[in-house]
Amino acid sequence: MKLVVDENIEFAKEAFSLFGQTILLPGREITNEVLKDADILIVRSVTNVGEKLLNGTSVKFVGTATIGTDHIDLNYLNYRNIRFADAKGCNAFAVAEYFLTALMKVCSDEKISLQDKSIGIIGVGNVGSKVAKFSELLGLKILRNDPPLERKNPHEKFYSLDEALQCDIVTLHVPLTFKGYDKTFHLLNENNLMKIKDGAILINTSRGAVVDNKSLRKIVTGKNLHLIFDVWENEPDLDLSLLERVKIGTPHIAGYTLEGKVNGTIIIFDALNSFLGTDYQFDFTLPPVKNNILSYNKNIFDEQEFSNLLSEIYNIETDNDQMKKMLYFGREDRIKYFDTMRKYYPLRREFNNYIVKSDSQQLMKIFKGLRFKVN
C-alpha cells in the first residue's frame, strides 16, 4: 500500500508508515503524477483535492488533518466513492487561545478596557463555542451569530449578523463555503463592513475569503479598526496594503499548537484504521513543558498584566514582526516566505500545560476556566 502524506503533518512518517510505503511531500508539491499509484492521500489546507488532482489515480481514501474542508471537492470524492475524513475540532483550543492572546495584546497596547464591552461571535461551532466560554470568563457581553445552529436550536438566543457586527469586538469562526443559503464567501463585504463601529476590534482566524479583503482595506483607516488577522484572501499571495494596516498579522498559524497538530494526526490515523479494518497503534504521548510556572502579580483583572502572562506562553508580537517583513519582499519571495514561516513554525503549547500562581481567588476561577492549572 502506498500513502502520500503532507510532510508538515505531525508524526506523519512515524505514524502512517505503519500502514505501508509513505511518501512525504510539501503540500503544494502533491500532484496528479505523484498520486498515480497511491492508495491513500493525507493533506493539509494548502492542497486542493478534486478531479484535477485525483483523476486517473488509484486513491481510495483522502484525509485532511485540518478542521476546514474548503480545499476538498466533496462532491467529486462522493462521485468516485473515495472515503473522506477530516479532523474537525482538532485545534479548537489552539485557535481560542490565539484569539485570547491576540485580543489581550491589542487591549494592552491600545489601552482598551474590556469592562462593559460586547463581543459578536460569528460562528459558534467547535472554535466559536470555546471563544464564547473564554469571553464569558472575561465578563464580555456575548452576541452569538450562527444561522445553521440557530435553526437547529430555535429556543436558544442568537443575534443577526448586523447586530453582531455592531459589537466592540467582532470575531469570525465560520467555515468557508461558496454556495447555499448560508454561504460564507465574503460574508463581510462592502455592504456590511461599514456597520462595524469605529474603533472596534475585528479578528479573523477562520478563512481569509470570509472577509472581502479589498473592501476592508478601503475602510480600515477611516474607522480606526484594530485588525487581528491570521488568515488572508488569496494566501499566500496576500494583500500587502491590508497587511500594513493590521495591528496583528500572522501566517495562518492560529491553530498551530503541538496538541492541535497531534490531535489532527490522531483523528486521521484512527479514521484510516477504521477504513482499512486495521488496528495499528502509535504512542502519541507529548513531552512535558519545562519552566511551566507563571505568576499573575495583581489582585484584579488587568489587561496589561494578563497580556504579559500570556506572552510568556506565546509572544505573538514576534510572529507579527516576522510577518510584516513580507512588506519589503518581491512577490515571489513573499509567497515563499509565507510558506516557510508556516513550515518551520515553532509549535506552541496549550494553556493546560501551565500552572498559574495568584493570590486572588476570583482570578483563579478565570484561569481554571481557561484550562490553566492553578496554585
Secondary structure, 3 states (H helix, E strand, C coil): CEEEEECCCCCHHHHHCCCCEEEEECHHHCCCCCCCCCCEEEECCCCCECHHHHCCCCCCEEEECCCCCCCECHHHHHHCCCEEEECCCCCHHHHHHHHHHHHHHHHHHHCCCCCCCEEEEECCCHHHHHHHHHHHHCCCEEEEECHHHHHHCCCCCCCCHHHHHCCCEEEECCCCCCCCCCCCCCCECCCCHHHCCCCCEEEECCCHHHECHHHHHHHCCCCCCEEEECCCCCCCCCCHHHHCCCCEECCCCCCCEHHHHHHHHHHHHHHHHHHHCCCCCCCCCCCCCCCCEEECCCCCCCHHHHHHHHHHHCCHHHHHHHHHHHHHCCHHHHHHHHHHHHHCCCCECCHHHCEEECCCHHHHHHHHHCCCEEC
